[in-house]
Amino acid sequence: MPLPVSLEEFVLGWDTFRAGLATEAGEITATLGLEPHACDGAMVATRMPLAGRLCGPCGHFSSTALFGAADLTGSYLAGQAMGPGRSPLVTQSSMSFLDSSGLGPAVATARLQRAGGSVVVARVDVTDGDGRLLTASTFTYVPAPAEG
C-alpha cells in the first residue's frame, strides 16, 4: 500500500490506525497528543505538544514520550508499507538520544529504509520546535502473527 501523499489522506489512515490501538486503558496516541503533521509519499511525520504529562525534570520532553512518538510514527509507516490486514510488530529498536528540549512541538519523521515481504525497517528522527534533532532511531517490524 502506498504511503499517503496528502495530509487529508494521512489523517484518514491515522484515524484507522488509532482505532486499532484502542484498549480499555485508553489510546496511546491520545495520551501523547500525537497527530498527523506532514507527508509526501516517501515519509510521514507526526507532532506531539510539549505538555506537562510528557515532560521530565526541567520541563523538557521525557525520553519515554520521545520514544513513544518515534515508535508510533514508525509503526504507522510500517503498517502502510505492509498493506491492508497486516499489523506491524516491532522486533528490534535502536534509539540515540542526542539532545533534550523544552521547545515544542516535537516532530517525529519516519522514512522507509527497507520494505520487503517479511520485514520493514524504518528510520525515525524526532526534532523539537526549532528543528533541532533530539533522537535518531531505527525500528525493524515484521507482520504480527494471525490471531487464532
C-alpha positions as CSV (number, residue, x, y, z in Angstrom):
1,M,0.0,0.0,0.0
2,P,1.4,3.4,-0.9
3,L,2.2,6.0,1.7
4,P,-0.2,8.9,2.0
5,V,0.6,11.9,-0.2
6,S,-1.8,14.4,1.3
7,L,-2.5,15.4,4.8
8,E,-6.2,14.6,4.4
9,E,-5.2,11.0,3.3
10,F,-2.8,10.8,6.2
11,V,-5.5,11.9,8.8
12,L,-7.9,9.2,7.5
13,G,-5.3,6.5,7.7
14,W,-4.2,7.7,11.1
15,D,-7.7,7.5,12.4
16,T,-7.9,3.9,11.3
17,F,-4.5,3.2,12.9
18,R,-5.7,4.8,16.2
19,A,-8.9,2.7,16.3
20,G,-6.7,-0.4,16.1
21,L,-4.7,0.7,19.2
22,A,-7.7,1.4,21.4
23,T,-7.8,-0.6,24.7
24,E,-9.7,-0.4,27.9
25,A,-6.8,1.6,29.3
26,G,-7.2,4.2,26.6
27,E,-5.4,5.0,23.4
28,I,-1.7,5.9,23.5
29,T,-1.7,8.4,20.6
30,A,-4.3,10.4,22.6
31,T,-2.1,10.2,25.7
32,L,0.8,11.6,23.8
33,G,-1.3,14.1,21.9
34,L,0.2,12.7,18.7
35,E,-1.4,13.8,15.4
36,P,-0.6,13.9,11.7
37,H,1.7,16.7,10.7
38,A,3.0,16.1,7.2
39,C,3.6,13.5,4.5
40,D,4.8,13.4,0.9
41,G,4.5,9.8,-0.3
42,A,8.0,9.0,1.0
43,M,7.7,9.9,4.6
44,V,5.1,10.6,7.3
45,A,5.5,13.0,10.2
46,T,3.5,13.4,13.4
47,R,3.7,16.2,16.0
48,M,3.5,16.0,19.8
49,P,2.8,19.0,22.0
50,L,5.0,20.0,24.9
51,A,2.6,19.2,27.8
52,G,3.3,18.6,31.5
53,R,2.4,14.9,31.3
54,L,5.1,14.4,28.6
55,C,7.9,16.2,30.4
56,G,10.7,15.0,32.6
57,P,12.7,17.1,35.0
58,C,13.5,20.7,33.9
59,G,10.3,20.8,31.7
60,H,11.9,19.0,28.7
61,F,10.3,16.2,26.7
62,S,10.7,12.9,28.6
63,S,12.7,10.1,26.9
64,T,9.6,7.9,27.1
65,A,7.4,10.4,25.3
66,L,10.1,10.8,22.5
67,F,10.4,7.1,22.2
68,G,6.6,6.7,22.0
69,A,6.3,9.3,19.3
70,A,9.0,7.6,17.2
71,D,7.6,4.1,17.8
72,L,4.0,5.0,16.9
73,T,5.0,7.1,13.8
74,G,7.2,4.2,12.6
75,S,4.5,1.7,13.3
76,Y,2.0,3.6,11.2
77,L,4.6,3.8,8.4
78,A,5.3,0.1,8.6
79,G,1.6,-0.8,8.6
80,Q,1.1,1.3,5.4
81,A,4.1,-0.5,3.8
82,M,2.8,-3.9,4.8
83,G,-0.7,-3.3,3.3
84,P,-4.2,-4.0,4.5
85,G,-4.9,-6.6,7.1
86,R,-1.3,-6.8,8.2
87,S,-0.3,-5.3,11.6
88,P,3.4,-4.4,12.3
89,L,5.1,-5.9,15.2
90,V,8.4,-4.3,16.4
91,T,11.2,-6.9,16.7
92,Q,14.1,-4.5,17.2
93,S,14.6,-0.9,18.0
94,S,17.6,1.3,18.5
95,M,17.4,4.9,19.6
96,S,20.0,7.5,20.3
97,F,19.1,10.5,22.4
98,L,21.1,13.4,21.0
99,D,19.7,16.4,22.8
100,S,16.9,17.5,25.1
101,S,14.5,20.3,24.7
102,G,11.6,22.2,26.3
103,L,10.6,23.7,23.0
104,G,7.5,22.1,21.4
105,P,6.1,20.7,19.4
106,A,8.2,17.6,18.8
107,V,8.0,16.3,15.3
108,A,8.6,12.6,14.6
109,T,9.5,11.9,10.9
110,A,9.5,8.3,9.6
111,R,11.1,7.1,6.4
112,L,11.3,3.6,5.0
113,Q,14.8,2.2,4.8
114,R,13.6,-1.2,3.6
115,A,10.2,-2.7,2.8
116,G,10.1,-6.3,1.8
117,G,7.7,-9.2,2.0
118,S,8.5,-10.1,5.6
119,V,10.5,-7.1,7.1
120,V,10.1,-3.4,7.2
121,V,12.9,-1.1,8.5
122,A,12.1,2.5,9.3
123,R,14.3,5.4,10.3
124,V,12.5,7.9,12.6
125,D,14.0,11.2,13.7
126,V,12.4,13.4,16.3
127,T,13.1,17.2,16.3
128,D,12.0,20.0,18.6
129,G,10.1,23.2,17.7
130,D,13.3,24.7,16.3
131,G,14.1,21.7,14.2
132,R,16.9,20.6,16.4
133,L,17.5,16.8,16.3
134,L,16.5,15.2,19.6
135,T,16.6,11.5,18.7
136,A,17.6,9.3,15.8
137,S,16.2,5.7,15.7
138,T,15.7,2.6,13.6
139,F,12.9,0.2,14.0
140,T,12.5,-3.3,12.5
141,Y,9.0,-4.6,12.0
142,V,7.5,-8.0,10.9
143,P,3.8,-8.7,10.3
144,A,2.1,-9.8,13.6
145,P,1.0,-13.4,13.6
146,A,-2.6,-14.0,12.7
147,E,-4.9,-14.4,15.7
148,G,-6.5,-17.7,16.3
